[in-house]
Amino acid sequence: RLGDQDLRADLASCSPDTAKLSDSDLAQRVRQEIAVSEVVSGFTTEGYPGTMTLDEAMDGPPFFESNWQTAFRHHFNFSSFFWFGIQDDVETKLYGFKPFSKRGDPQSMEEASERPAYFMTNLYRVDAGSPLYGDASIVLRTSLAAETSVISAVDTGGWTGMCNFTDPSGKRPRPAPWTPPGYRPNCSEYVSQGALGTFEHADHLLLMNAGYWNISLGRMLCRMFSPWGQVPIVGSDLIHYYEAMPAAKLSYPSSIKFVIGSFPSLFGTGAGARLQRWCLRNGWVLVWSLGLNVGNFSANFFTAVNLTEPFSSSARVVDPAVIANSSASVRPRIGRQGIAEVAFRTVWEQANVTRRVAGMANRTVSNATWRSMWADFAGLIPEEYHVEPLRAGACHDADQCIGTNRRGDCVCYQATDSAELVV
C-alpha cells in the first residue's frame, strides 16, 4: 500500500523528499513518527459527577481515573444507562480485560479500577489534542504510553454503534441504520481478531484504519510529514485516530507529560486558572491552543464530520507563568520571559473582560472574536513560546520533551528518574 501511486502523488505534493523514499524506508519513518505521537485524553473542566473533570483531577485521588472509577466513587446507578453494558462487552470481549462480577456494573472500586481510561493517538497532530472529548487534554509520558497501551485501529465505541449491531430480525446491517450522514465505515475492514496492537506492533492498524474509514493514507501522512499547519484538516480527520487503552495506574505527576487547554473555552476564566494551578501543583507544562474554535457547535465523535471548513490546527502557545515554575524551559533569550508574562496577563484580562461584557448582554463571544484575540495573543508572545508537536528524532528524549519551538529549540524538562510503573 505504501507504494500506491495515488499515495505517492499525495506525498509528492506536500513532502517531496518523503515521497522519494523506498517503501521500506517510508514504513520505517511512519513507525518512528507514530512512536512519538501524542497519546491524549480529553476531559471537561466542568461536568457532571461520574465523569472525569478538572474538579475530579484536582480534588480526587492522585491519578487519572477512568469513567468507571469516577462513576463508582459518586455512586452512579450503572443500570440506569444501557451503554455501560455495551462498553463492558467491548472491554472484555475485544480488549480482554477482566470481567466485572455483574455485566456493566462494577460492584467495588477494586473492580472499577481494573479498567483503564480511554485515550487516542494524535496521528493528525491536532493542536487541541483530543477536542471532541473536552476542553482540556492530558498527554501521556511517551514511554509509559508505549509500554502499557493496547491500541485499536479505530474508536471502538464508534465501531460498536455503527457496525456491531443486530436488528430484531437477527440481521446485521452494515453500517447500522442510525449511522449519521457522512459516516460510512467499511465495517468488514475492522476484524476483531486483528484489530488490536501495540506501539511496537502497529503496521496492520494503519491499513485497517484507512480501509475502515475509506480514506487515503496520503492525507494522514501529509499531515504527519509536512510542516505543521501546511496541510489543513477538516472535522472528519478528528475521528480517524487509534484508540489507546493504557493498562496502568496513571499516577500524578509522573504519568503525564503536559496538558493542553482550550483558548476559546478556558482562557481568562476561573476554570482556566484552576487548570493552571493543577499544572503548577504537578510541575507540568501547560499549552494553550486555539483548537476547533467552533462557537456553540457541539463537536463530538458523531458530529465532527459536519465541520467541513478546513482549519490549520497548528496553534499552540506555552503558558509562560506555568512553565517558569516547572523544570522545563523554552530557552528564552534575555528579557523575553518578562515580555511573555506581561503579554499573557494582558490578554488574559482582555479575555476575562470580553466574557463578562458578553455575559451581561446575554450573548456568547463569537469565534471570530476568539480568532482575532488569538492572533493578537500570538503576535505578542515571543517565538520561543510557540510550540509544535514532537517529531521523530527532533529532540534527544521523547519522554522529557513536549515539542519544538519556532526557533527550532526543543522544549524539555530536566531529566529525572522515572517513577515506578504500576500496572
Salt bridges, closest charged atoms under 4 A:
ASP23 OD1 - ARG8 NH2 2.75
GLU38 OE2 - ARG316 NH1 2.75
ASP55 OD1 - ARG274 NH2 2.80
GLU56 OE1 - ARG73 NH2 2.19
GLU56 OE2 - HIS74 NE2 2.32
ASP59 OD2 - ARG274 NH2 3.74
GLU65 OE2 - ARG73 NE 3.18
ASP88 OD1 - ARG115 NH2 2.79
ASP89 OD2 - ARG103 NH2 2.78
GLU91 OE1 - ARG115 NH1 2.67
ASP105 OD2 - LYS102 NZ 3.67
ASP203 OD2 - ARG31 NH2 2.84
ASP237 OD2 - ARG219 NH2 2.75
GLU349 OE2 - ARG356 NH2 3.69
GLU383 OE2 - ARG333 NH2 2.89
GLU384 OE2 - ARG333 NE 3.33
GLU384 OE1 - ARG336 NE 3.27
GLU384 OE2 - ARG407 NH1 3.45
GLU388 OE2 - ARG125 NH2 3.15
GLU388 OE2 - ARG391 NE 3.48
ASP409 OD1 - ARG331 NH1 3.76
ASP409 OD2 - ARG407 NE 3.76
